[in-house]
């Protein structure tokens, strides 16, 4: 609710500031300021959705599987994220992974490496989707060439901020997921070795 409330608050601020300061200059009324703000928000959501679809369904899946470590941050980056206080606010950020059966703050089956691998893959997808959202969200400025700095730019900035929050959370969680994946792999290998030794002993 806090996340949704923040979005509504930002929309209200953008519409209000435009109604007070930009309307007298450009000649539009209060309703135009409100509707234009709403349309800009819908547009940026659509842009994010298009890139999410392209990334999930068109780009090669091997770019995002558990073997690909390019999206995993280093130790210094994780320390930076901790300084941002990610532990305190990460559970307040809206998550879309729940629709794919994943929650950023809960592993349903942490001992199942197939599940952990899928979790890592979903995190990799999410990181790239939010990265593209941050960048290409500014394309909505083309929707209002005349009022690009009134509606498009502020909405794009809010979109960048919200995407960045999710981007940070997903990257922050990745190293822990990889440690868990390796630990499970070692445990499975050890168990398989024990079974093999038992067979030889029979």
Residue pairs with C-beta under 8 A, 6 or more apart in sequence:
2 92
3 92
3 93
3 94
3 162
4 94
6 162
7 41
7 158
7 162
10 154
10 158
11 37
11 38
11 41
14 37
14 40
14 151
14 154
14 155
14 158
15 33
15 34
15 36
15 37
16 33
18 33
18 36
18 37
18 150
18 151
19 29
19 30
19 33
19 34
22 28
22 33
22 147
22 150
23 29
23 30
23 32
23 33
26 146
26 147
26 150
28 36
36 144
36 147
36 150
36 151
37 151
37 155
39 143
39 151
40 140
40 143
40 144
40 151
40 152
40 155
41 155
43 140
43 143
43 155
44 137
44 140
44 155
44 156
44 159
47 133
47 136
47 137
47 139
47 140
48 129
48 133
48 137
48 159
48 163
51 129
51 132
51 133
51 136
52 129
52 133
55 125
55 128
55 129
55 132
56 125
56 129
61 121
62 68
63 124
64 71
64 121
64 124
64 125
64 128
65 117
65 120
65 121
65 124
66 116
66 117
66 120
66 121
66 178
66 181
68 124
69 178
71 123
71 124
71 127
71 128
71 171
71 174
72 171
72 174
72 175
72 178
73 81
73 171
73 172
73 174
73 175
77 171
78 172
78 175
81 168
81 171
81 172
82 172
84 168
86 168
86 169
86 172
89 165
90 104
90 105
90 169
90 172
91 105
93 162
93 165
93 166
93 169
94 166
95 103
95 104
95 166
96 126
97 103
97 104
97 122
97 126
100 122
101 108
102 118
102 119
102 122
104 169
104 170
104 173
107 115
107 116
107 119
107 180
108 115
109 115
109 116
110 116
110 180
111 184
112 184
113 181
113 184
113 185
113 188
116 177
116 180
116 181
116 184
117 181
119 177
120 174
120 177
120 178
120 181
123 170
123 173
123 174
123 177
124 174
126 166
126 170
127 167
127 170
127 171
127 174
130 163
130 164
130 166
130 167
130 170
131 163
131 167
133 159
133 160
133 163
134 159
134 160
134 163
134 164
134 167
137 155
137 156
137 159
137 160
137 163
138 152
138 153
138 156
138 160
140 152
140 155
140 156
141 148
141 149
141 152
141 153
141 156
142 148
142 152
143 152
144 150
144 151
144 152
